[in-house]
């Protein structure tokens, strides 16, 4: 049940009113102090460096530990060298999956080229390696993975 603030246009008295989520919130009410019109005050959201009000303590199964709030969770992530999924961007999983698919295709092409070079060189694996894996690619570490 949300609380809404209203301020009197006559005496500046502020009133808090409780309304049901399903109930229509009026734009003005009668001031409880003087009886004149009190108008709805648009709520201000607190944005503080300490994230005041952030106290959703819970057991985080991903981290395997109790977390007091979001700042505590960020501290644990940093200590463990982890990054929150929310910091990865909206398409991180899709982009990562696409990158893995591309890497798998390249690896399969390399494998097929190597096997074709073995056949071409009548089983000479050294010559097949030389033709498949260029020295400059090996020196640059392209095959380290």
N, C-alpha and C positions, 0 to 999 in steps of 0.2 A: 504494500500500500504506500504509494509515494506521497511525500510531503511537498506542498507548494507554498511559497511565500507571496504575501500580498502586502502592499503598502498603501496607507490611507492618503488620499490626495489633499485632505484638509489638515490633519494633525500629524502626519508622517509616522504614525504608529504602524509597526510591522506585525503581521499575524501569520501564523503557520496553519495551514488547513490540510487535512488528510482526506484524500479521495481514493476510491477504489480504482483499480486499473481499468475496469470496464465502464466507469462513470465518466461522463463528459466534464472536463475541468472548465469552470466558468472564467471569463476574462476579468470579472470584477465581483467582489463580495461586499457585504456591509461591514464597516469597521466595528470591531468589538468594543472600541473605546468611545468613539463619538457618533457612530451610526452613519457616517457619510460613506461614499464609495472608496473602496480599497481595490487597487488594480494589481493584476498579476505581475510579479517581478520575474523576469527570465533568469533561471538559475545560472550561477557562475560555477564552472568546474575548476576545482583546485588543481593547479599544475605546479607542483613543487619538486625540488631536486630530490627530496626524500620520499616522494610518492606517498604522501600522507593518505592514510585510509587503506593502504595496501596491506591487508592482513589475512590473506586467504591461505592460512597454514594448512598443509596437507602432506601426506606421504607421496613422494614422486617415485613411481615405479620405474621410470626410465633411469633415474639417478640412483635408485635404491636407497633413498634416505629421506628423512623428514625435512621439509622445506618450510620456513617461517613465512616468507613473502617473496616477491619477485626479485628483490635486491639480494636476498640470501641465495636464491636459486642461481642468479648470475655470478655470485661469488664462488659457489661450488663449481659451476661450469668452468669458470676461469682457472680455478685451482687445478682442475682435472684436465685442462687443455682442450675443453670441448666448446662447441658453438651451438647456441640455441637454434632450433629448426626455424623459428620465426625470423632469424637473421639471415637465412639462406636465400630469400627472395621467393617470389610467388611461383616461379617455374623451375626451381632448382632440381626437384626430383625428375621432372620430364627432361630437362637439359642433360642431367647426369646420365639418365637411361639412354638418351640419344647418343651421348659421347661413348658410352660403353658399347653400344651397337656398332658405331663407326670403328672403334678400336678392334672389335671382334672381326669385322669385315676385312680390315687391313691385315690382321693376323692370319686369317684364312687365306687371303690372296698370297701372302708371303709363304705360307705353308705349301700352297699349290705350286707356286713358282719354284720353290726349293725341290719339291718332288719331281717336277718337270725337268729341272736341271740335272737331277740325279740320273733320270732316264736318258736325257740327251748326252750325258757324259759317261754312260755305261757303268753306273754305280760308283763313280768317283765322287765321294762326298766332299772332299777338299775343294775340287773344282766347282762343284755345285754351290758350296758355301761362298766361294769367291765371287761367283756370278750372281748369287742371290742377295748377299749382304755386302754392299759397297763399303770400302774401308772408311770413307768420309762419314758415313752414317754410324759406323761402329765407334769411330773416334769421338763423334758428337754425342754418343750415348743414347742413340735412338732405340737401341734394342736392349737397354738395361732392364726394362720391366719384363 
